[in-house]
Amino acid sequence: MNRLRARVFSASLTGLFGLGFVGALLAAPSVAQATETSAIDAFQAKHEVVVKLVKDKATDAQLQAKVDELLDYDYLSTSALGGPERFAAVCETRCDEFSELLTRLIRENYLRMIRKAEKHPVEYVEEVAGKNGVFKVTTRVKIEKNGREQTVTVEYVMHKVDGKWQVRDIITEGVSLAKTYRYEINKIAKDQGIGGVITKLQAKLDALAAED
């Protein structure tokens, strides 16, 4: 039975800020179901900490530790190279280097998104249960872009890793981060090999650093 619970509310990013998927309660939920932490609640708790650290101008090490609890870099890295059946064959002897660079890029882009939306309210629209324990959280956030305020829909795809909720994809205005990386990285790998992929990732990180 597909489970759905709509949750709509606004909160400042300096206050409550969470996303995730929640299933509607079954007719007679067990005690375990009633007490189990939902994806949206887990996201909210972790994300709120990150937002506060950004506001308090925490150190890079402090931010990294908390963001890394939330995002499933292993899933995103593996997916980017076509899945577990292709990962090792594509990255060859440079798998660790590839994963480390992609992790840094994902982390940096996530923090930049938080900083852009820090002063605006976030609307938490709904969380929906999908297949195989995967949940999707729909949110709307206002950001400043080119001097204008825009409302952006951001969805977080979550699953459990070792019993803890983590984000395995971020979908912004219908564009999947995981699918975008998979398309772009596999195209580069096909033409230039893993060396070309690593060069491109490093160049993107250097470009972001130059913006600061």
DRENZA-266116 format. One line per 4 residues: number of its first residue (from 1); their letters; for each residue x, y, z of N, C-alpha, C, O, CB. Coordinates in nm, 3 decimals, decimal comma, m for minus. Glycine has a CB too. Layout:
N
NUM> a> X Y Z X Y Z X Y Z X Y Z X Y Z | ...
END
This chain:
212
1> mnrl> 0,086 m0,120 0,000 0,000 0,000 0,000 0,089 0,124 0,000 0,173 0,141 0,088 m0,097 0,001 0,125 | 0,070 0,211 m0,099 0,150 0,333 m0,105 0,110 0,425 0,010 m0,008 0,450 0,032 0,132 0,405 m0,240 | 0,209 0,473 0,081 0,179 0,556 0,197 0,212 0,701 0,167 0,314 0,730 0,106 0,257 0,508 0,320 | 0,125 0,793 0,209 0,144 0,935 0,181 0,097 1,018 0,297 m0,012 0,997 0,350 0,070 0,976 0,053
5> rarv> 0,177 1,112 0,335 0,132 1,208 0,435 0,178 1,345 0,392 0,298 1,370 0,383 0,185 1,173 0,577 | 0,086 1,432 0,366 0,121 1,568 0,326 0,155 1,648 0,450 0,083 1,646 0,549 0,006 1,636 0,247 | 0,266 1,718 0,441 0,303 1,807 0,551 0,344 1,939 0,491 0,447 1,947 0,423 0,417 1,746 0,639 | 0,267 2,041 0,515 0,297 2,172 0,459 0,317 2,270 0,572 0,227 2,292 0,653 0,183 2,221 0,365
9> fsas> 0,432 2,327 0,579 0,456 2,429 0,679 0,577 2,511 0,636 0,656 2,466 0,553 0,478 2,368 0,819 | 0,589 2,629 0,692 0,703 2,715 0,660 0,787 2,734 0,784 0,736 2,736 0,896 0,656 2,851 0,605 | 0,918 2,747 0,761 1,007 2,772 0,873 1,129 2,843 0,818 1,168 2,821 0,704 1,046 2,641 0,947 | 1,189 2,925 0,898 1,311 2,993 0,858 1,424 2,892 0,856 1,426 2,800 0,938 1,344 3,111 0,950
13> ltgl> 1,517 2,910 0,764 1,632 2,821 0,763 1,716 2,837 0,889 1,796 2,750 0,923 1,718 2,847 0,641 | 1,696 2,948 0,957 1,768 2,964 1,082 1,697 2,894 1,195 1,747 2,887 1,307 1,786 3,111 1,114 | 1,580 2,843 1,165 1,505 2,765 1,264 1,491 2,624 1,213 1,591 2,560 1,179 1,365 2,828 1,293 | 1,367 2,574 1,206 1,346 2,438 1,160 1,362 2,430 1,010 1,315 2,518 0,937 1,208 2,387 1,202
17> fglg> 1,428 2,324 0,962 1,448 2,305 0,818 1,467 2,158 0,792 1,573 2,105 0,824 1,570 2,386 0,766 | 1,372 2,092 0,737 1,384 1,949 0,713 1,308 1,906 0,591 1,217 1,975 0,544 1,337 1,873 0,832 | 1,347 1,788 0,539 1,287 1,734 0,419 1,280 1,583 0,433 1,344 1,528 0,523 1,367 1,775 0,294 | 1,207 1,516 0,352 1,206 1,371 0,351 1,077 1,313 0,303 0,992 1,388 0,254 1,235 1,320 0,486
21> fvga> 1,056 1,185 0,315 0,932 1,120 0,277 0,868 1,058 0,398 0,938 1,002 0,482 0,957 1,014 0,169 | 0,736 1,067 0,409 0,665 1,005 0,521 0,549 0,928 0,463 0,482 0,979 0,373 0,616 1,112 0,626 | 0,524 0,809 0,509 0,406 0,734 0,467 0,292 0,759 0,563 0,315 0,777 0,683 0,437 0,584 0,458 | 0,171 0,760 0,513 0,056 0,774 0,602 0,047 0,650 0,688 0,085 0,541 0,645 m0,076 0,796 0,522
25> llaa> m0,003 0,667 0,810 m0,011 0,555 0,902 m0,110 0,452 0,853 m0,214 0,487 0,797 m0,049 0,603 1,041 | m0,077 0,326 0,873 m0,172 0,219 0,843 m0,282 0,220 0,948 m0,271 0,288 1,050 m0,100 0,082 0,839 | m0,386 0,148 0,922 m0,503 0,152 1,010 m0,468 0,117 1,154 m0,521 0,178 1,247 m0,609 0,057 0,960 | m0,379 0,019 1,173 m0,343 m0,021 1,309 m0,192 m0,032 1,320 m0,140 m0,143 1,318 m0,410 m0,156 1,347
29> psva> m0,118 0,079 1,330 0,027 0,076 1,334 0,077 0,010 1,461 0,016 0,022 1,568 0,084 0,217 1,323 | 0,189 m0,060 1,447 0,250 m0,124 1,563 0,325 m0,021 1,644 0,343 0,093 1,599 0,343 m0,238 1,521 | 0,369 m0,059 1,763 0,447 0,032 1,848 0,576 0,069 1,778 0,620 0,184 1,785 0,476 m0,031 1,984 | 0,638 m0,029 1,711 0,764 m0,003 1,641 0,744 0,100 1,532 0,827 0,190 1,514 0,822 m0,131 1,581
33> qate> 0,631 0,088 1,456 0,604 0,185 1,350 0,582 0,324 1,407 0,626 0,424 1,350 0,482 0,142 1,269 | 0,515 0,330 1,522 0,481 0,459 1,580 0,603 0,532 1,631 0,605 0,655 1,632 0,382 0,440 1,693 | 0,704 0,457 1,674 0,821 0,520 1,735 0,938 0,533 1,638 1,036 0,602 1,668 0,863 0,442 1,856 | 0,931 0,467 1,523 1,042 0,472 1,428 1,057 0,612 1,371 0,958 0,677 1,336 1,020 0,370 1,315
37> tsai> 1,182 0,658 1,361 1,209 0,792 1,308 1,182 0,794 1,158 1,233 0,710 1,084 1,354 0,834 1,337 | 1,103 0,888 1,114 1,072 0,899 0,972 1,186 0,967 0,898 1,274 1,028 0,959 0,940 0,977 0,951 | 1,183 0,955 0,767 1,286 1,018 0,685 1,286 1,169 0,704 1,392 1,230 0,717 1,266 0,984 0,538 | 1,167 1,229 0,706 1,159 1,374 0,718 1,210 1,423 0,853 1,275 1,527 0,861 1,016 1,421 0,696
41> dafq> 1,179 1,348 0,958 1,225 1,389 1,090 1,377 1,375 1,103 1,443 1,460 1,163 1,156 1,307 1,198 | 1,430 1,267 1,046 1,575 1,247 1,051 1,646 1,356 0,972 1,748 1,409 1,016 1,612 1,108 0,995 | 1,592 1,388 0,854 1,652 1,494 0,773 1,647 1,626 0,846 1,745 1,700 0,850 1,580 1,505 0,638 | 1,532 1,656 0,904 1,515 1,783 0,973 1,617 1,800 1,085 1,678 1,906 1,099 1,373 1,794 1,030
45> akhe> 1,635 1,695 1,163 1,728 1,703 1,275 1,870 1,729 1,228 1,941 1,812 1,285 1,722 1,575 1,357 | 1,913 1,656 1,124 2,050 1,671 1,075 2,069 1,802 0,999 2,170 1,870 1,015 2,087 1,554 0,985 | 1,970 1,835 0,917 1,983 1,956 0,835 1,980 2,082 0,920 2,049 2,179 0,891 1,872 1,961 0,731 | 1,901 2,080 1,024 1,893 2,195 1,113 2,028 2,226 1,175 2,065 2,343 1,192 1,789 2,171 1,223
49> vvvk> 2,101 2,121 1,208 2,235 2,139 1,265 2,327 2,206 1,162 2,403 2,297 1,196 2,294 2,004 1,310 | 2,320 2,160 1,037 2,405 2,217 0,932 2,372 2,364 0,911 2,462 2,447 0,899 2,388 2,140 0,800 | 2,244 2,396 0,905 2,202 2,535 0,885 2,254 2,625 0,997 2,301 2,736 0,972 2,049 2,544 0,878 | 2,245 2,577 1,120 2,293 2,655 1,234 2,444 2,675 1,226 2,495 2,783 1,257 2,256 2,586 1,367
53> lvkd> 2,516 2,571 1,185 2,661 2,583 1,173 2,698 2,686 1,066 2,792 2,763 1,084 2,723 2,447 1,139 | 2,624 2,686 0,955 2,648 2,785 0,850 2,624 2,925 0,903 2,704 3,016 0,880 2,559 2,759 0,727 | 2,514 2,942 0,975 2,481 3,073 1,032 2,587 3,118 1,131 2,621 3,237 1,136 2,344 3,067 1,100 | 2,639 3,025 1,210 2,739 3,057 1,312 2,881 3,063 1,257 2,976 3,084 1,331 2,733 2,955 1,422
57> katd> 2,893 3,046 1,124 3,025 3,050 1,057 3,120 2,948 1,119 3,233 2,981 1,158 3,085 3,192 1,067 | 3,074 2,826 1,127 3,154 2,716 1,182 3,272 2,686 1,090 3,276 2,730 0,975 3,068 2,590 1,201 | 3,367 2,611 1,141 3,485 2,574 1,063 3,446 2,474 0,954 3,341 2,410 0,962 3,595 2,515 1,154 | 3,531 2,462 0,854 3,506 2,367 0,746 3,496 2,225 0,800 3,414 2,146 0,754 3,616 2,375 0,641
61> aqlq> 3,579 2,193 0,897 3,579 2,058 0,955 3,446 2,028 1,024 3,394 1,917 1,013 3,695 2,043 1,054 | 3,392 2,126 1,095 3,264 2,106 1,164 3,150 2,087 1,063 3,065 2,000 1,081 3,234 2,226 1,255 | 3,150 2,169 0,959 3,047 2,157 0,855 3,057 2,023 0,783 2,956 1,957 0,759 3,059 2,272 0,755 | 3,178 1,985 0,748 3,198 1,861 0,675 3,146 1,741 0,754 3,081 1,653 0,698 3,345 1,842 0,643
65> akvd> 3,175 1,739 0,882 3,135 1,626 0,966 2,983 1,608 0,965 2,934 1,495 0,958 3,184 1,645 1,109 | 2,909 1,718 0,973 2,763 1,709 0,979 2,700 1,682 0,843 2,605 1,605 0,832 2,706 1,837 1,037 | 2,753 1,745 0,739 2,700 1,720 0,605 2,724 1,575 0,565 2,640 1,512 0,500 2,765 1,816 0,502 | 2,839 1,522 0,604 2,873 1,385 0,568 2,783 1,282 0,636 2,773 1,169 0,589 3,017 1,358 0,602
69> elld> 2,719 1,321 0,745 2,624 1,231 0,810 2,494 1,221 0,730 2,420 1,124 0,742 2,595 1,278 0,952 | 2,469 1,323 0,650 2,341 1,333 0,579 2,343 1,279 0,437 2,246 1,217 0,393 2,297 1,476 0,576 | 2,453 1,300 0,366 2,459 1,265 0,224 2,528 1,131 0,201 2,631 1,103 0,262 2,531 1,374 0,146 | 2,470 1,049 0,115 2,527 0,918 0,083 2,619 0,931 m0,037 2,578 0,906 m0,151 2,414 0,813 0,056
73> ydyl> 2,742 0,970 m0,011 2,840 0,989 m0,119 2,872 0,859 m0,190 2,893 0,858 m0,312 2,967 1,051 m0,063 | 2,877 0,749 m0,116 2,910 0,620 m0,177 2,809 0,584 m0,286 2,846 0,540 m0,395 2,916 0,509 m0,071 | 2,682 0,603 m0,255 2,578 0,573 m0,353 2,593 0,664 m0,476 2,587 0,616 m0,589 2,437 0,590 m0,291 | 2,612 0,793 m0,453 2,623 0,888 m0,563 2,746 0,861 m0,649 2,739 0,871 m0,772 2,628 1,030 m0,510
77> stsa> 2,858 0,826 m0,587 2,980 0,795 m0,663 2,962 0,670 m0,747 3,001 0,667 m0,864 3,099 0,778 m0,568 | 2,904 0,567 m0,687 2,882 0,442 m0,759 2,784 0,462 m0,873 2,805 0,414 m0,984 2,831 0,333 m0,664 | 2,677 0,534 m0,845 2,576 0,562 m0,948 2,633 0,642 m1,063 2,597 0,621 m1,179 2,458 0,636 m0,887 | 2,723 0,735 m1,031 2,780 0,822 m1,134 2,858 0,745 m1,240 2,870 0,791 m1,354 2,871 0,925 m1,069
81> lggp> 2,911 0,629 m1,203 2,987 0,549 m1,298 2,906 0,432 m1,353 2,962 0,337 m1,408 3,114 0,496 m1,233 | 2,774 0,438 m1,338 2,689 0,337 m1,398 2,642 0,227 m1,307 2,582 0,130 m1,353 2,758 0,278 m1,509 | 2,669 0,240 m1,176 2,623 0,139 m1,082 2,735 0,047 m1,036 2,845 0,052 m1,092 2,512 0,057 m1,143 | 2,708 m0,037 m0,936 2,812 m0,123 m0,878 2,874 m0,220 m0,976 2,990 m0,259 m0,961 2,755 m0,200 m0,764
85> erfa> 2,798 m0,261 m1,078 2,852 m0,358 m1,175 2,954 m0,295 m1,270 3,029 m0,367 m1,335 2,738 m0,419 m1,255 | 2,957 m0,162 m1,279 3,049 m0,095 m1,371 3,153 m0,009 m1,300 3,252 0,032 m1,361 2,972 m0,009 m1,467 | 3,132 0,019 m1,174 3,214 0,116 m1,102 3,363 0,087 m1,113 3,439 0,170 m1,162 3,173 0,119 m0,956 | 3,405 m0,030 m1,068 3,548 m0,062 m1,065 3,609 m0,065 m1,204 3,725 m0,026 m1,223 3,570 m0,196 m0,997
89> avce> 3,532 m0,111 m1,302 3,584 m0,119 m1,438 3,610 0,018 m1,497 3,703 0,036 m1,576 3,488 m0,197 m1,527 | 3,528 0,116 m1,460 3,542 0,251 m1,515 3,653 0,329 m1,445 3,735 0,393 m1,511 3,410 0,326 m1,505 | 3,654 0,325 m1,312 3,754 0,407 m1,241 3,888 0,337 m1,223 3,986 0,400 m1,183 3,700 0,447 m1,105 | 3,893 0,207 m1,251 4,018 0,130 m1,252 4,097 0,148 m1,122 4,045 0,119 m1,014 4,105 0,172 m1,371
93> trcd> 4,220 0,196 m1,132 4,304 0,210 m1,012 4,285 0,344 m0,942 4,352 0,372 m0,843 4,451 0,193 m1,050 | 4,194 0,427 m0,993 4,178 0,562 m0,938 4,040 0,582 m0,874 3,989 0,693 m0,866 4,198 0,666 m1,048 | 3,982 0,472 m0,827 3,848 0,479 m0,768 3,844 0,569 m0,645 3,752 0,650 m0,630 3,800 0,340 m0,731 | 3,942 0,555 m0,558 3,944 0,637 m0,436 3,958 0,785 m0,469 3,892 0,869 m0,408 4,059 0,593 m0,343
97> efse> 4,043 0,815 m0,566 4,064 0,954 m0,606 3,935 1,012 m0,666 3,897 1,125 m0,634 4,179 0,965 m0,708 | 3,871 0,935 m0,751 3,744 0,979 m0,811 3,639 1,005 m0,703 3,574 1,110 m0,703 3,693 0,874 m0,911 | 3,623 0,911 m0,612 3,520 0,924 m0,508 3,547 1,044 m0,418 3,454 1,113 m0,378 3,513 0,797 m0,424 | 3,673 1,067 m0,387 3,708 1,179 m0,299 3,676 1,313 m0,365 3,625 1,403 m0,299 3,857 1,173 m0,261
101> lltr> 3,706 1,327 m0,493 3,679 1,452 m0,564 3,529 1,475 m0,581 3,481 1,587 m0,562 3,747 1,451 m0,701 | 3,455 1,370 m0,616 3,310 1,385 m0,633 3,244 1,417 m0,499 3,149 1,496 m0,494 3,249 1,259 m0,694 | 3,291 1,356 m0,393 3,240 1,385 m0,259 3,258 1,532 m0,225 3,165 1,597 m0,176 3,310 1,298 m0,154 | 3,376 1,585 m0,251 3,402 1,725 m0,222 3,311 1,817 m0,304 3,262 1,918 m0,253 3,549 1,758 m0,251
105> lire> 3,288 1,781 m0,430 3,205 1,864 m0,517 3,059 1,863 m0,470 2,995 1,968 m0,466 3,214 1,815 m0,662 | 3,008 1,746 m0,436 2,870 1,735 m0,388 2,853 1,812 m0,258 2,755 1,886 m0,242 2,830 1,588 m0,368 | 2,946 1,796 m0,167 2,940 1,865 m0,037 2,941 2,016 m0,055 2,861 2,087 0,007 3,059 1,822 0,052 | 3,029 2,065 m0,140 3,041 2,210 m0,160 2,914 2,267 m0,223 2,867 2,373 m0,181 3,163 2,241 m0,248
109> nylr> 2,859 2,199 m0,321 2,737 2,248 m0,385 2,619 2,246 m0,289 2,533 2,334 m0,294 2,704 2,164 m0,508 | 2,614 2,147 m0,202 2,506 2,139 m0,103 2,514 2,257 m0,005 2,412 2,319 0,026 2,513 2,005 m0,026 | 2,633 2,287 0,042 2,652 2,398 0,135 2,621 2,531 0,067 2,567 2,622 0,131 2,794 2,399 0,190 | 2,655 2,544 m0,059 2,624 2,667 m0,131 2,473 2,687 m0,145 2,424 2,799 m0,137 2,690 2,666 m0,270
113> mirk> 2,400 2,578 m0,165 2,255 2,587 m0,173 2,197 2,636 m0,041 2,105 2,719 m0,040 2,195 2,451 m0,212 | 2,249 2,586 0,070 2,202 2,629 0,202 2,230 2,777 0,223 2,145 2,851 0,272 2,268 2,546 0,313 | 2,349 2,820 0,186 2,386 2,961 0,206 2,297 3,053 0,122 2,261 3,162 0,168 2,533 2,983 0,169 | 2,262 3,012 0,001 2,177 3,094 m0,085 2,037 3,111 m0,026 1,975 3,216 m0,042 2,167 3,033 m0,224
117> aekh> 1,989 3,007 0,041 1,852 3,009 0,092 1,842 3,044 0,239 1,734 3,040 0,297 1,788 2,875 0,069 | 1,954 3,077 0,300 1,959 3,095 0,446 1,859 3,197 0,498 1,803 3,178 0,606 2,098 3,136 0,487 | 1,835 3,304 0,423 1,751 3,413 0,474 1,603 3,399 0,434 1,523 3,488 0,461 1,804 3,545 0,424 | 1,569 3,288 0,370 1,433 3,274 0,319 1,362 3,155 0,382 1,426 3,058 0,422 1,435 3,259 0,168
121> pvey> 1,228 3,161 0,391 1,152 3,049 0,446 1,150 2,931 0,351 1,159 2,947 0,229 1,010 3,092 0,479 | 1,138 2,813 0,407 1,128 2,690 0,328 0,991 2,629 0,350 0,944 2,619 0,463 1,241 2,590 0,366 | 0,928 2,587 0,242 0,799 2,520 0,252 0,819 2,370 0,233 0,872 2,326 0,131 0,698 2,576 0,147 | 0,778 2,293 0,331 0,790 2,148 0,324 0,656 2,093 0,276 0,557 2,094 0,349 0,830 2,087 0,464
125> veev> 0,653 2,045 0,154 0,528 2,013 0,087 0,477 1,873 0,123 0,365 1,860 0,173 0,545 2,023 m0,063 | 0,557 1,770 0,100 0,513 1,634 0,130 0,631 1,538 0,129 0,738 1,569 0,076 0,407 1,589 0,030 | 0,611 1,423 0,187 0,707 1,315 0,175 0,628 1,190 0,137 0,522 1,162 0,192 0,788 1,294 0,308 | 0,682 1,116 0,041 0,611 1,004 m0,018 0,698 0,879 m0,016 0,817 0,884 m0,048 0,566 1,036 m0,161
129> agkn> 0,638 0,768 0,023 0,710 0,641 0,025 0,715 0,581 m0,115 0,613 0,572 m0,184 0,644 0,542 0,122 | 0,834 0,541 m0,158 0,849 0,474 m0,285 0,877 0,326 m0,266 0,837 0,269 m0,164 0,961 0,538 m0,366 | 0,944 0,264 m0,360 0,975 0,121 m0,353 1,105 0,096 m0,277 1,192 0,182 m0,271 0,984 0,063 m0,494 | 1,115 m0,023 m0,220 1,239 m0,070 m0,157 1,293 0,024 m0,050 1,414 0,045 m0,040 1,344 m0,091 m0,262
133> gvfk> 1,203 0,082 0,029 1,247 0,165 0,140 1,297 0,303 0,103 1,361 0,370 0,184 1,352 0,095 0,213 | 1,270 0,345 m0,019 1,314 0,478 m0,065 1,200 0,578 m0,045 1,084 0,549 m0,075 1,358 0,474 m0,216 | 1,236 0,696 0,005 1,137 0,802 0,029 1,179 0,929 m0,045 1,298 0,955 m0,062 1,121 0,831 0,182 | 1,081 1,006 m0,088 1,110 1,133 m0,156 1,042 1,247 m0,081 0,923 1,242 m0,049 1,062 1,130 m0,304
137> vttr> 1,121 1,351 m0,052 1,071 1,469 0,017 1,067 1,587 m0,078 1,168 1,620 m0,141 1,158 1,501 0,140 | 0,952 1,651 m0,087 0,936 1,767 m0,174 0,935 1,895 m0,091 0,861 1,905 0,007 0,805 1,757 m0,258 | 1,017 1,990 m0,130 1,024 2,119 m0,060 1,025 2,231 m0,162 1,054 2,210 m0,280 1,149 2,127 0,032 | 0,994 2,349 m0,116 1,010 2,470 m0,199 1,090 2,570 m0,119 1,066 2,591 0,000 0,871 2,529 m0,242
141> vkie> 1,184 2,633 m0,185 1,270 2,729 m0,117 1,289 2,850 m0,206 1,295 2,838 m0,329 1,406 2,666 m0,079 | 1,300 2,967 m0,147 1,324 3,090 m0,221 1,473 3,123 m0,218 1,537 3,117 m0,112 1,241 3,207 m0,165 | 1,527 3,157 m0,334 1,668 3,194 m0,343 1,681 3,322 m0,425 1,591 3,361 m0,499 1,751 3,079 m0,406 | 1,797 3,386 m0,409 1,828 3,504 m0,489 1,913 3,461 m0,607 2,018 3,400 m0,590 1,901 3,613 m0,404
145> kngr> 1,868 3,494 m0,728 1,944 3,460 m0,848 1,935 3,575 m0,946 1,827 3,618 m0,985 1,892 3,329 m0,912 | 2,052 3,623 m0,987 2,058 3,737 m1,080 1,980 3,856 m1,029 1,915 3,928 m1,106 2,006 3,695 m1,217 | 1,987 3,877 m0,897 1,921 3,992 m0,836 1,772 3,978 m0,818 1,705 4,073 m0,778 1,948 4,110 m0,917 | 1,718 3,860 m0,847 1,574 3,839 m0,835 1,544 3,720 m0,744 1,621 3,624 m0,738 1,510 3,816 m0,974
149> eqtv> 1,433 3,729 m0,674 1,391 3,620 m0,586 1,315 3,516 m0,667 1,222 3,549 m0,740 1,304 3,673 m0,470 | 1,355 3,390 m0,653 1,290 3,282 m0,725 1,253 3,170 m0,630 1,323 3,145 m0,532 1,382 3,229 m0,837 | 1,142 3,103 m0,659 1,101 2,987 m0,581 1,144 2,860 m0,654 1,112 2,841 m0,771 0,947 2,987 m0,556 | 1,216 2,775 m0,584 1,272 2,654 m0,643 1,217 2,532 m0,570 1,211 2,529 m0,447 1,426 2,656 m0,638
153> tvey> 1,177 2,431 m0,646 1,132 2,305 m0,588 1,251 2,210 m0,577 1,318 2,181 m0,676 1,019 2,241 m0,673 | 1,276 2,162 m0,457 1,387 2,070 m0,433 1,332 1,944 m0,366 1,261 1,951 m0,266 1,498 2,136 m0,344 | 1,365 1,828 m0,423 1,323 1,700 m0,368 1,446 1,622 m0,322 1,549 1,621 m0,389 1,241 1,619 m0,471 | 1,433 1,558 m0,208 1,542 1,478 m0,153 1,501 1,331 m0,152 1,400 1,295 m0,091 1,580 1,526 m0,010
157> vmhk> 1,579 1,248 m0,219 1,553 1,105 m0,221 1,636 1,040 m0,111 1,758 1,055 m0,107 1,587 1,042 m0,362 | 1,568 0,969 m0,020 1,635 0,918 0,099 1,616 0,767 0,113 1,514 0,711 0,073 1,584 0,988 0,223 | 1,718 0,703 0,170 1,709 0,562 0,205 1,793 0,540 0,330 1,866 0,630 0,374 1,757 0,469 0,087 | 1,783 0,422 0,387 1,858 0,393 0,509 1,989 0,322 0,476 1,993 0,229 0,395 1,774 0,309 0,605
161> vdgk> 2,095 0,368 0,542 2,227 0,307 0,530 2,271 0,269 0,671 2,288 0,357 0,756 2,331 0,402 0,460 | 2,288 0,141 0,695 2,323 0,094 0,829 2,224 0,146 0,934 2,263 0,183 1,045 2,466 0,137 0,866 | 2,098 0,148 0,896 1,993 0,189 0,989 1,972 0,338 1,004 1,889 0,381 1,085 2,022 0,133 1,120 | 2,047 0,419 0,927 2,035 0,564 0,938 1,993 0,624 0,804 2,040 0,582 0,698 2,169 0,626 0,985
165> wqvr> 1,904 0,723 0,811 1,857 0,788 0,689 1,966 0,874 0,625 2,034 0,951 0,693 1,734 0,874 0,720 | 1,982 0,858 0,492 2,074 0,943 0,417 2,012 0,982 0,283 1,925 0,913 0,231 2,210 0,870 0,395 | 2,059 1,093 0,230 2,013 1,143 0,100 2,097 1,081 m0,010 2,220 1,089 m0,008 2,020 1,299 0,094 | 2,030 1,018 m0,107 2,104 0,957 m0,218 2,082 1,028 m0,351 2,144 0,993 m0,451 2,065 0,811 m0,231
169> diit> 1,994 1,125 m0,353 1,975 1,206 m0,473 1,907 1,336 m0,435 1,826 1,339 m0,342 1,893 1,130 m0,580 | 1,939 1,442 m0,506 1,874 1,572 m0,488 1,820 1,614 m0,623 1,895 1,625 m0,720 1,974 1,679 m0,429 | 1,689 1,637 m0,629 1,623 1,671 m0,756 1,578 1,817 m0,748 1,488 1,850 m0,671 1,502 1,575 m0,785 | 1,639 1,901 m0,828 1,608 2,044 m0,828 1,533 2,081 m0,954 1,584 2,068 m1,065 1,737 2,127 m0,815
173> egvs> 1,410 2,128 m0,936 1,326 2,165 m1,050 1,319 2,051 m1,152 1,325 2,075 m1,273 1,379 2,292 m1,117 | 1,305 1,929 m1,103 1,290 1,813 m1,189 1,420 1,754 m1,241 1,417 1,652 m1,310 1,207 1,848 m1,303 | 1,533 1,815 m1,210 1,662 1,767 m1,259 1,732 1,689 m1,149 1,761 1,743 m1,042 1,751 1,886 m1,307 | 1,759 1,562 m1,174 1,821 1,473 m1,077 1,972 1,491 m1,075 2,037 1,485 m1,179 1,786 1,328 m1,107
177> lakt> 2,027 1,512 m0,955 2,172 1,525 m0,941 2,241 1,395 m0,981 2,341 1,397 m1,052 2,209 1,562 m0,796 | 2,188 1,281 m0,934 2,248 1,151 m0,963 2,249 1,123 m1,113 2,350 1,078 m1,167 2,174 1,040 m0,889 | 2,137 1,148 m1,180 2,128 1,122 m1,323 2,217 1,217 m1,403 2,277 1,178 m1,503 1,984 1,133 m1,371 | 2,224 1,342 m1,359 2,308 1,440 m1,428 2,455 1,400 m1,420 2,526 1,403 m1,521 2,289 1,580 m1,369
181> yrye> 2,499 1,363 m1,300 2,638 1,318 m1,285 2,664 1,194 m1,369 2,768 1,184 m1,435 2,669 1,289 m1,137 | 2,570 1,100 m1,368 2,589 0,975 m1,443 2,605 1,004 m1,593 2,692 0,948 m1,659 2,471 0,879 m1,420 | 2,520 1,092 m1,645 2,527 1,124 m1,787 2,658 1,195 m1,822 2,729 1,155 m1,914 2,408 1,212 m1,828 | 2,690 1,300 m1,746 2,808 1,380 m1,778 2,938 1,302 m1,757 3,028 1,307 m1,841 2,810 1,506 m1,693
185> inki> 2,947 1,230 m1,645 3,071 1,160 m1,613 3,095 1,043 m1,707 3,208 1,021 m1,750 3,068 1,111 m1,469 | 2,990 0,968 m1,740 3,009 0,855 m1,831 3,045 0,901 m1,972 3,119 0,833 m2,043 2,883 0,770 m1,836 | 2,993 1,017 m2,011 3,029 1,071 m2,142 3,177 1,107 m2,147 3,246 1,077 m2,244 2,943 1,195 m2,174 | 3,226 1,170 m2,040 3,368 1,206 m2,034 3,454 1,081 m2,026 3,557 1,071 m2,093 3,397 1,297 m1,913
189> akdq> 3,412 0,984 m1,944 3,489 0,860 m1,927 3,501 0,785 m2,059 3,605 0,726 m2,088 3,424 0,771 m1,821 | 3,395 0,786 m2,138 3,397 0,717 m2,267 3,496 0,780 m2,363 3,563 0,710 m2,438 3,258 0,716 m2,329 | 3,506 0,913 m2,360 3,594 0,985 m2,453 3,737 0,999 m2,402 3,832 0,992 m2,479 3,537 1,121 m2,481 | 3,751 1,021 m2,268 3,882 1,056 m2,214 3,932 0,963 m2,103 4,042 0,981 m2,052 3,877 1,195 m2,161
193> gigg> 3,851 0,865 m2,067 3,893 0,775 m1,961 3,875 0,839 m1,824 3,832 0,954 m1,813 4,037 0,733 m1,980 | 3,909 0,764 m1,721 3,892 0,814 m1,584 3,983 0,933 m1,557 3,952 1,018 m1,473 3,919 0,703 m1,483 | 4,096 0,940 m1,628 4,185 1,055 m1,611 4,117 1,185 m1,650 4,133 1,287 m1,584 4,311 1,036 m1,694 | 4,039 1,181 m1,759 3,966 1,298 m1,801 3,858 1,337 m1,702 3,833 1,455 m1,680 3,905 1,276 m1,936
197> vitk> 3,793 1,237 m1,643 3,689 1,263 m1,543 3,749 1,333 m1,422 3,695 1,433 m1,374 3,621 1,132 m1,499 | 3,861 1,282 m1,375 3,925 1,340 m1,257 3,971 1,483 m1,285 3,960 1,570 m1,199 4,044 1,254 m1,212 | 4,023 1,506 m1,404 4,066 1,642 m1,442 3,947 1,738 m1,441 3,959 1,851 m1,393 4,132 1,641 m1,580 | 3,833 1,694 m1,493 3,714 1,779 m1,497 3,662 1,808 m1,356 3,624 1,921 m1,326 3,604 1,712 m1,580
201> lqak> 3,660 1,707 m1,270 3,613 1,727 m1,134 3,702 1,826 m1,059 3,652 1,914 m0,988 3,608 1,594 m1,058 | 3,833 1,812 m1,076 3,925 1,904 m1,010 3,906 2,046 m1,062 3,914 2,142 m0,986 4,069 1,858 m1,030 | 3,882 2,059 m1,192 3,861 2,191 m1,251 3,735 2,257 m1,195 3,734 2,377 m1,171 3,851 2,180 m1,405 | 3,629 2,178 m1,174 3,506 2,232 m1,116 3,529 2,279 m0,973 3,479 2,384 m0,933 3,394 2,128 m1,120
205> ldal> 3,604 2,201 m0,897 3,635 2,241 m0,760 3,719 2,368 m0,757 3,697 2,456 m0,674 3,709 2,127 m0,687 | 3,816 2,377 m0,847 3,900 2,497 m0,855 3,816 2,620 m0,891 3,838 2,729 m0,839 4,013 2,478 m0,958 | 3,719 2,602 m0,981 3,633 2,713 m1,022 3,547 2,761 m0,905 3,527 2,881 m0,888 3,544 2,672 m1,140 | 3,496 2,668 m0,826 3,416 2,705 m0,709 3,501 2,779 m0,607 3,456 2,876 m0,546 3,353 2,580 m0,645
209> aaed> 3,623 2,731 m0,588 3,713 2,796 m0,492 3,746 2,939 m0,536 3,761 3,028 m0,453 3,842 2,715 m0,476 | 3,756 2,959 m0,667 3,789 3,092 m0,720 3,674 3,190 m0,700 3,695 3,311 m0,698 3,823 3,083 m0,868 | 3,551 3,138 m0,684 3,435 3,225 m0,663 3,430 3,280 m0,521 3,369 3,384 m0,497 3,307 3,149 m0,693 | 3,494 3,211 m0,427 3,488 3,252 m0,286 3,574 3,376 m0,260 3,581 3,424 m0,147 3,534 3,137 m0,195
END
